[in-house]
Amino acid sequence: HMSQAHGLEIGKTNSTAMAIRRSEGFRRYAFSLQYHGGPFLGFTSVDDDKKSGGKFSVEYYIRRSLQALVGEANFENIQVSSRTDRGVHALKNTCHVDIKPRPGRLPLESKALLAGMNSNISKQLTSKSIGDPANYVKILSFVDTPQWMKNSQYGITKMGQQDFIDWNARFSALERTYVYRIMHRETPYSIPFEWDRSWKMKMGTALNVDAMREAAKYLVGSYDVSSFRGPKCQRSTPFVNVTDIAIKSRPYTFCSIFDDLSLNTESNYAELVLIRITGESFAYRQVRNMVGCLVEVGKEAMSPGDVQQILAKKDRTKAPAT
């Protein structure tokens, strides 16, 4: 009850951008989506308005769909929880957007926005470079957001920070999980079902998964990730909390339910290694660079102890290039 009252008091004096938008009739919505990243330039791209070989970002199509659904002047401030890179797929990524009704109309309900967005995205994704739109982007849910969220930096950083701030898809996210699929084969031939869903590696011997797991222990916890942080990272701090890293390996099959569909014979062996990394948030390209380091350990080009030393040096040039 006290928190609710405090939130109302903040609301009376809050001068944030969202408070101004609310006074103009905007409502904030959260929507989650799933997409196949192959045809896109990542979730967001600065190349959307330039010559980009016929490819655009996922956000480009979201904007086009919102323009058709509510009008260009009636939405703004799309923000995403995780800005995925080019070619990265998303099982579930969450965004927020501020929308106001068209002049003289009532606000659209969440169900109408969900149906309308999926319909309009399908209409946008019709070029030959995209193919069948149903296979690439799907809005999973569309809901009203809370007005406020607890400010995790209250009392920690600069004086004057508010106890409650506007709900935000990026800063309210409690956890993010990335999964890398590594396909190891003894032959140079690819597997059509995996051509853009796994990192294909040709090696004479399998990755040393036990060594990778040992190295991963050094990468779990709260620490300075400067050794794995990309040069374009915009985070104000290099400290990140990685809560879990799991690494699994198994022979590759088309469908794990049917053992007789296994691809593995004496002349055609394939091993699938899965690396799952979970944390509150990540620095730019941190996960990609950490996975690259773990793979070098798996190749036995590095020892697990080398990872601990790389982390301690806090220098990106000391870790393997990816």
Secondary structure, 3 states (H helix, E strand, C coil): CHHHHHHHHHHHHCCCHHHHHHHCCCEEEEEEEEECCCCCCCCCCCCCCCCCCCCCCHHHHHHHHHHHHHCHHHEEEEEECCCCCCCCCEEEEEEEEEECCCCCCCCCCHHHHHHHHHHHHHHHCCCCCCCCHHHCEEEEEEEECCCEEECCCCCCCCCCCCCEEECCCCCCCCCEEEEEEEEEECCCCCCHHHCCCCEEEECCCCCCHHHHHHHHHHHCEEEECCCCCCCCCCCCCCEEEEEEEEEEEEECECCCCCHHHECCECCECEEEEEEEEEECCCCCCHHHHHHHHHHHHHCCCCCHHHHHHHHHHCCHHHCCCC
